[in-house]
Amino acid sequence: MKGKKIISLLLSTVLFVTAFFSPAAAGAAPVKLDYVALGDSLAAGQDPYGNKTSAGYADFIAAKWKQEGKLGSYTKEYAKSGATTADVLAGLQLPDVQQAVKQAEVITLSAGANDLFKVVKVNPSTGKIEVNQEEALRAWAALQENLIKINKQLKQLNPQAKVYIMGYFFAFPHFAEGTEKEQAKTLTLFLNQKIEQAAKQNGNLFVSVQEFDKNGASYLPNPADVHPNEAGYQVMADAFFKVYKPGVYFSDLPASPQAQQAILVLAEAGILNGKPNGTFEPGRNITRAEAAIIFANLLPWLPESPKKPVFKDISPSMKSYKAIAQLTEAGIFSKAPRFNPNQPLTRAQMARLLTVIYKLEAQGSVNFKDVPANFWAKEEISAVTSNSLMIGFQNNTFQPNKPITRAEFAITIYRVKEAARFTS
């Protein structure tokens, strides 16, 4: 029963955060977006009459961000007409492509259709389709494998980038109604399903362009070609922006992937704030007052109108006043002559806060050589470490009096969030 109560408390926190906060609450000034478009001719740009210098959907996406003052840099030089998934995968092994991906905040990819065109012979003018079943089966298998590898490698190269995988429109609206047109529609549907599965499997976002099909014939004015006009590319860009989720970016993220993920996830949820200049200050110690504000926002069950706290160094004019009062009345902060709001929160104090809030109990004996048996937070440290919310250092120390940095605080709160998600 005790374990279920802990899980319930953790889960209620996460549900409250998800329901209450929005990404706009993060309070950070996002850096300008570096955008990389990868893939085939739809990304590179090719018009219905073979002109390969025209604008593609990626150009319309970049143009909108530029107009809004949000674009830092943009390149589509790695998108090539006729590119297959194998070509994209090979390109991702090149140092210049990898460097561009690593520096991007947003990446789009359109790839897969050319894989099929190599084995499914379509004559747009006559509406005839020729399929070699054995070759097609091999192509589908290779396409799916390549898509999974591409999505996975993009995540590995840049875990923080927002990766959007574009779907495909039905490219043959001029076909006469009948079996072959329906066969072409089925192939398009199946292709999009494979693309979406590969994207979601690796935590990337799929962009459906089904809106294109409502007026496909007007967007594909040349029956002998599968490339859209500018209006069609604009529809694809519009579909992207329906899915696009503006992220929170900081110019000073730490090198640790674990810290980066924790900071960005919590900032986008509105739990942690950055600075107006676009920095997060991950190495700065978090103060007791800052910690109070964050915990008060996380806990929906605190008293709405708390009594005046007894601390001599706390006044109603302080931003943290209500949070400190709420947490004190709830018994989370101990009453004392002074609160010391501007002092850094220590690791031992963080352990106590988590233990009291979530009613944690030690899951076995945990001993650190710098935490003696009579240390005031010995039980709390055992509780948070045995529940994997905080960890010690390699030399078997906990460093209980060490201030906790903003990055370390983010990692710990992220572990709480993940513990609730996993147990739910």
LOKOL-406233 format. One record per residue (C-alpha): y, z, x; residue in one letter. Coordinates in Angstrom, 1 decimal. Layout:
LOKOL-406233
R,y,z,x,residu
R,Y,Z,X,A
...
//
This chain:
LOKOL-406233
R,y,z,x,residu
R,0.0,0.0,0.0,M
R,2.4,0.8,2.9,K
R,1.9,-2.7,4.4,G
R,2.6,-4.3,1.0,K
R,5.8,-2.3,0.7,K
R,7.0,-3.5,4.1,I
R,6.2,-7.1,3.3,I
R,8.1,-6.7,0.0,S
R,11.1,-5.4,1.8,L
R,11.0,-8.2,4.3,L
R,10.6,-10.8,1.7,L
R,13.3,-9.5,-0.5,S
R,15.7,-9.8,2.4,T
R,14.8,-13.4,3.0,V
R,15.0,-14.4,-0.6,L
R,18.4,-12.8,-0.9,F
R,19.7,-14.6,2.1,V
R,18.4,-17.9,0.9,T
R,19.9,-17.5,-2.5,A
R,23.3,-16.1,-1.5,F
R,24.4,-17.9,1.6,F
R,25.3,-21.5,2.2,S
R,25.6,-23.4,5.5,P
R,29.4,-23.6,5.0,A
R,29.5,-19.8,5.4,A
R,28.6,-20.0,9.0,A
R,32.2,-20.1,10.1,G
R,31.8,-22.2,13.2,A
R,33.8,-25.3,14.0,A
R,31.1,-27.9,14.5,P
R,31.4,-30.1,17.6,V
R,31.7,-33.8,17.1,K
R,28.4,-35.6,16.4,L
R,26.6,-37.7,19.0,D
R,24.6,-40.2,17.1,Y
R,21.6,-42.3,18.3,V
R,20.0,-45.0,16.2,A
R,16.5,-46.1,17.1,L
R,14.2,-48.7,15.7,G
R,14.2,-52.3,14.5,D
R,16.6,-54.9,13.3,S
R,17.8,-52.9,10.4,L
R,19.2,-50.3,12.8,A
R,20.3,-52.9,15.4,A
R,21.9,-55.1,12.7,G
R,20.8,-58.6,11.6,Q
R,22.1,-60.5,8.7,D
R,20.1,-62.7,6.2,P
R,20.7,-65.8,8.3,Y
R,19.5,-64.7,11.7,G
R,22.8,-63.4,13.1,N
R,21.9,-60.5,15.4,K
R,25.5,-59.3,16.0,T
R,26.1,-58.1,12.5,S
R,26.3,-54.5,11.4,A
R,23.2,-52.6,10.4,G
R,22.9,-49.4,8.3,Y
R,23.5,-47.3,11.5,A
R,26.9,-48.9,11.9,D
R,27.9,-47.9,8.4,F
R,26.8,-44.3,9.1,I
R,28.8,-44.2,12.3,A
R,31.8,-45.8,10.7,A
R,31.9,-43.1,8.0,K
R,31.8,-40.3,10.5,W
R,34.4,-42.0,12.7,K
R,36.7,-42.3,9.7,Q
R,36.2,-38.6,8.9,E
R,36.9,-37.6,12.6,G
R,33.4,-36.3,13.0,K
R,31.9,-38.9,15.4,L
R,31.7,-38.0,19.1,G
R,29.6,-40.9,20.4,S
R,27.3,-43.5,18.9,Y
R,24.8,-45.9,20.3,T
R,22.3,-48.4,18.8,K
R,21.5,-50.1,22.1,E
R,17.9,-48.9,22.0,Y
R,17.3,-50.4,18.5,A
R,15.9,-53.9,18.9,K
R,15.2,-56.7,16.5,S
R,11.4,-57.1,16.0,G
R,10.6,-53.6,17.4,A
R,7.3,-52.1,16.4,T
R,6.4,-48.4,16.4,T
R,4.6,-49.1,19.8,A
R,7.9,-50.5,21.1,D
R,9.8,-47.4,20.0,V
R,7.2,-45.1,21.5,L
R,7.3,-47.0,24.8,A
R,11.1,-46.8,24.8,G
R,11.0,-43.0,24.4,L
R,9.4,-42.9,27.9,Q
R,12.4,-44.4,29.5,L
R,14.9,-42.0,31.2,P
R,18.0,-43.4,29.7,D
R,16.6,-43.3,26.2,V
R,15.4,-39.7,26.7,Q
R,18.8,-38.7,28.0,Q
R,20.5,-40.2,24.9,A
R,18.1,-38.4,22.6,V
R,18.5,-35.0,24.4,K
R,22.3,-35.2,23.9,Q
R,22.3,-36.3,20.3,A
R,23.0,-34.1,17.3,E
R,21.7,-36.8,14.9,V
R,19.0,-39.4,15.3,I
R,17.9,-42.1,12.9,T
R,14.8,-44.2,13.2,L
R,13.5,-47.2,11.3,S
R,10.2,-48.5,12.5,A
R,6.9,-49.7,10.9,G
R,7.6,-52.9,9.0,A
R,7.2,-55.1,12.1,N
R,3.8,-53.6,12.7,D
R,2.6,-54.9,9.4,L
R,4.3,-58.3,9.8,F
R,2.1,-58.9,12.8,K
R,-1.1,-58.8,10.7,V
R,0.1,-59.4,7.2,V
R,1.4,-63.0,7.1,K
R,4.1,-63.3,4.4,V
R,6.0,-66.5,3.6,N
R,9.1,-65.4,1.7,P
R,9.9,-68.9,0.6,S
R,6.5,-69.6,-1.1,T
R,5.5,-66.0,-2.0,G
R,2.2,-66.4,-0.2,K
R,0.5,-63.4,1.5,I
R,-2.4,-63.7,4.0,E
R,-4.1,-60.5,5.1,V
R,-6.9,-60.1,7.7,N
R,-8.5,-56.9,6.4,Q
R,-9.9,-55.8,9.7,E
R,-6.7,-56.4,11.6,E
R,-4.7,-54.7,8.8,A
R,-6.9,-51.6,9.0,L
R,-6.4,-51.3,12.7,R
R,-2.7,-51.8,12.3,A
R,-2.4,-49.1,9.7,W
R,-4.2,-46.7,11.9,A
R,-2.1,-47.5,15.0,A
R,1.1,-47.4,13.0,L
R,0.3,-43.9,11.6,Q
R,-0.7,-42.6,15.1,E
R,2.5,-44.0,16.7,N
R,4.7,-42.6,13.9,L
R,3.3,-39.1,14.5,I
R,3.7,-39.4,18.2,K
R,7.3,-40.7,17.9,I
R,8.3,-37.9,15.5,N
R,6.6,-35.3,17.7,K
R,8.3,-36.6,20.9,Q
R,11.7,-36.7,19.3,L
R,11.3,-33.0,18.4,K
R,10.1,-32.2,21.9,Q
R,13.0,-34.0,23.6,L
R,15.6,-32.4,21.3,N
R,14.4,-29.5,19.0,P
R,17.9,-29.0,17.7,Q
R,18.7,-32.6,16.7,A
R,18.6,-33.6,13.1,K
R,16.1,-36.5,12.9,V
R,16.1,-38.8,9.9,Y
R,13.3,-41.3,9.4,I
R,14.4,-44.3,7.2,M
R,12.2,-45.7,4.6,G
R,12.0,-49.4,3.7,Y
R,13.2,-51.4,0.7,F
R,11.0,-54.0,-1.1,F
R,11.8,-57.1,1.0,A
R,10.5,-59.8,-1.4,F
R,12.4,-59.5,-4.7,P
R,12.5,-63.3,-5.0,H
R,8.7,-63.6,-5.3,F
R,7.5,-64.9,-8.6,A
R,6.0,-62.2,-10.8,E
R,2.3,-61.9,-10.2,G
R,-0.5,-60.5,-8.1,T
R,1.0,-61.3,-4.7,E
R,4.3,-59.7,-5.6,K
R,2.5,-56.6,-6.8,E
R,0.5,-56.6,-3.6,Q
R,3.7,-56.7,-1.5,A
R,5.1,-53.8,-3.5,K
R,1.9,-51.8,-2.9,T
R,2.1,-52.5,0.9,L
R,5.8,-51.3,0.9,T
R,4.9,-48.2,-1.1,L
R,2.0,-47.4,1.3,F
R,4.2,-48.0,4.3,L
R,6.8,-45.5,3.0,N
R,4.2,-42.9,2.3,Q
R,2.9,-43.2,5.9,K
R,6.4,-42.9,7.3,I
R,7.3,-39.9,5.1,E
R,4.1,-38.1,6.0,Q
R,4.7,-38.5,9.7,A
R,8.3,-37.3,9.3,A
R,7.5,-34.2,7.3,K
R,4.5,-33.3,9.6,Q
R,7.0,-32.8,12.4,N
R,9.8,-31.2,10.5,G
R,12.0,-34.3,10.3,N
R,13.7,-35.7,7.2,L
R,12.6,-38.9,5.3,F
R,15.3,-41.1,3.8,V
R,14.1,-43.0,0.7,S
R,16.0,-46.3,0.1,V
R,14.6,-47.0,-3.4,Q
R,18.1,-47.4,-4.8,E
R,18.2,-50.7,-2.9,F
R,15.3,-52.1,-5.0,D
R,17.3,-51.7,-8.2,K
R,19.4,-54.7,-7.1,N
R,17.3,-56.1,-4.3,G
R,17.8,-59.8,-5.0,A
R,21.6,-59.5,-4.6,S
R,21.2,-57.5,-1.3,Y
R,18.7,-60.1,0.0,L
R,20.5,-63.4,-0.7,P
R,18.3,-65.5,1.5,N
R,14.8,-65.8,-0.1,P
R,13.4,-66.9,3.3,A
R,14.7,-63.8,5.2,D
R,14.0,-60.1,4.8,V
R,17.4,-58.8,6.2,H
R,20.1,-57.6,3.8,P
R,23.7,-58.4,3.6,N
R,26.4,-55.8,4.3,E
R,26.3,-54.5,0.8,A
R,22.6,-53.8,1.3,G
R,23.1,-52.0,4.6,Y
R,25.8,-49.9,2.9,Q
R,23.2,-48.9,0.2,V
R,20.9,-47.7,3.1,M
R,23.7,-45.8,4.7,A
R,24.6,-44.2,1.3,D
R,20.9,-43.2,0.9,A
R,21.1,-41.5,4.3,F
R,24.1,-39.4,3.3,F
R,22.3,-38.3,0.2,K
R,19.7,-36.6,2.4,V
R,22.0,-35.7,5.3,Y
R,22.5,-32.0,5.9,K
R,25.5,-31.2,8.1,P
R,24.3,-28.8,10.7,G
R,26.0,-26.1,12.6,V
R,26.4,-26.8,16.3,Y
R,27.7,-24.7,19.1,F
R,28.9,-25.9,22.5,S
R,27.5,-22.9,24.4,D
R,23.9,-22.6,23.2,L
R,21.6,-20.8,25.7,P
R,18.9,-22.7,27.5,A
R,16.1,-20.9,25.8,S
R,14.6,-23.0,22.9,P
R,13.6,-19.8,21.1,Q
R,17.2,-18.5,21.2,A
R,18.6,-22.0,20.2,Q
R,16.3,-22.2,17.2,Q
R,17.1,-18.6,16.0,A
R,20.9,-19.1,16.4,I
R,21.0,-22.4,14.6,L
R,18.7,-21.4,11.7,V
R,20.6,-18.2,11.1,L
R,24.0,-19.8,11.5,A
R,23.1,-22.6,9.0,E
R,22.0,-19.8,6.6,A
R,25.3,-18.1,6.9,G
R,23.8,-15.0,8.5,I
R,25.5,-15.3,11.9,L
R,29.0,-16.7,12.6,N
R,30.3,-18.6,15.6,G
R,33.9,-18.8,16.8,K
R,36.6,-21.2,15.5,P
R,36.5,-23.0,18.8,N
R,32.9,-24.1,18.2,G
R,31.3,-21.5,20.5,T
R,28.7,-18.8,19.7,F
R,29.1,-16.5,22.7,E
R,25.3,-15.9,23.0,P
R,25.6,-13.7,26.1,G
R,28.2,-11.3,24.6,R
R,27.0,-7.9,23.5,N
R,27.0,-7.5,19.8,I
R,29.0,-4.5,18.6,T
R,27.9,-1.7,16.2,R
R,30.5,-2.9,13.8,A
R,29.3,-6.5,13.9,E
R,25.7,-5.4,13.4,A
R,26.8,-3.4,10.4,A
R,28.4,-6.4,8.7,I
R,25.3,-8.5,9.3,I
R,22.9,-5.9,8.0,F
R,25.0,-5.1,5.0,A
R,25.1,-8.8,4.0,N
R,21.3,-9.0,4.4,L
R,20.4,-6.1,2.1,L
R,21.0,-6.6,-1.6,P
R,20.1,-3.1,-2.6,W
R,23.0,-1.2,-0.9,L
R,25.5,0.7,-3.1,P
R,28.3,-1.6,-4.2,E
R,30.9,1.2,-4.2,S
R,30.0,3.5,-1.4,P
R,31.6,6.9,-0.7,K
R,34.1,7.2,2.1,K
R,32.2,7.7,5.4,P
R,32.9,10.8,7.5,V
R,33.5,9.0,10.8,F
R,36.9,9.7,12.3,K
R,37.2,6.3,13.9,D
R,36.6,4.3,10.7,I
R,39.4,3.2,8.4,S
R,39.6,1.2,5.2,P
R,41.7,-1.5,7.0,S
R,38.7,-2.4,9.2,M
R,36.7,-5.5,8.4,K
R,33.5,-3.5,8.9,S
R,34.6,-0.5,6.8,Y
R,32.6,-1.3,3.6,K
R,29.5,-2.3,5.5,A
R,29.5,0.9,7.5,I
R,30.1,3.0,4.4,A
R,27.2,1.2,2.5,Q
R,24.7,1.6,5.4,L
R,25.7,5.3,5.9,T
R,25.3,6.2,2.2,E
R,21.9,4.5,2.2,A
R,20.8,6.7,5.1,G
R,20.6,3.8,7.6,I
R,23.4,5.1,9.8,F
R,23.3,8.8,10.6,S
R,26.4,10.9,9.8,K
R,28.3,12.0,12.9,A
R,31.9,12.7,13.9,P
R,32.4,9.2,15.3,R
R,30.8,5.8,14.7,F
R,32.0,4.0,17.8,N
R,32.4,0.6,16.1,P
R,33.4,-1.3,19.2,N
R,30.6,0.0,21.4,Q
R,27.7,-2.4,22.0,P
R,24.5,-1.9,19.9,L
R,21.7,-0.8,22.2,T
R,18.1,-2.0,22.0,R
R,17.0,1.5,21.0,A
R,19.6,1.6,18.2,Q
R,18.4,-1.8,17.0,M
R,14.9,-0.5,16.9,A
R,15.9,2.4,14.8,R
R,17.9,0.2,12.3,L
R,14.9,-2.1,11.8,L
R,12.5,0.8,11.4,T
R,14.6,2.7,8.8,V
R,15.6,-0.5,6.9,I
R,12.1,-1.9,6.6,Y
R,10.2,1.5,6.7,K
R,8.1,0.3,9.7,L
R,5.2,2.2,11.1,E
R,3.6,1.8,14.5,A
R,0.5,-0.3,14.4,Q
R,-1.2,1.4,17.4,G
R,0.1,3.0,20.6,S
R,2.8,1.2,22.6,V
R,4.0,2.8,25.8,N
R,6.8,1.7,28.1,F
R,7.4,3.5,31.4,K
R,11.1,3.9,30.6,D
R,10.5,5.4,27.2,V
R,9.2,9.0,27.6,P
R,7.3,10.8,24.9,A
R,10.4,12.9,24.0,N
R,12.8,9.9,23.9,F
R,14.8,10.1,20.6,W
R,13.8,6.5,19.5,A
R,10.2,6.6,20.9,K
R,8.5,6.2,17.4,E
R,11.0,3.5,16.3,E
R,10.4,1.5,19.5,I
R,6.7,1.7,19.0,S
R,7.1,0.6,15.4,A
R,9.2,-2.5,16.2,V
R,7.2,-3.6,19.2,T
R,3.8,-3.2,17.5,S
R,5.1,-5.2,14.5,N
R,6.3,-7.9,16.9,S
R,9.9,-7.7,15.9,L
R,11.1,-6.7,19.4,M
R,9.3,-7.0,22.7,I
R,9.5,-5.3,26.1,G
R,10.1,-6.8,29.5,F
R,7.5,-8.0,32.1,Q
R,7.7,-4.8,34.2,N
R,6.5,-2.8,31.2,N
R,10.0,-1.5,30.4,T
R,11.9,-1.6,27.1,F
R,15.3,-0.9,28.5,Q
R,16.3,1.2,25.4,P
R,19.9,1.8,26.5,N
R,20.6,-1.9,27.4,K
R,23.1,-3.5,25.0,P
R,21.6,-6.2,22.9,I
R,23.3,-9.6,23.2,T
R,24.2,-11.9,20.3,R
R,21.4,-14.2,21.3,A
R,18.9,-11.4,21.4,E
R,20.1,-10.1,18.1,F
R,19.6,-13.6,16.6,A
R,16.1,-13.8,17.9,I
R,15.2,-10.4,16.4,T
R,16.6,-11.2,13.0,I
R,14.9,-14.6,13.1,Y
R,11.6,-12.8,13.7,R
R,12.2,-10.6,10.7,V
R,12.8,-13.8,8.6,K
R,9.7,-15.5,10.0,E
R,7.6,-12.4,9.4,A
R,8.6,-12.4,5.8,A
R,7.9,-16.1,5.4,R
R,4.5,-15.9,7.1,F
R,3.3,-12.9,5.1,T
R,4.6,-14.4,1.8,S
//
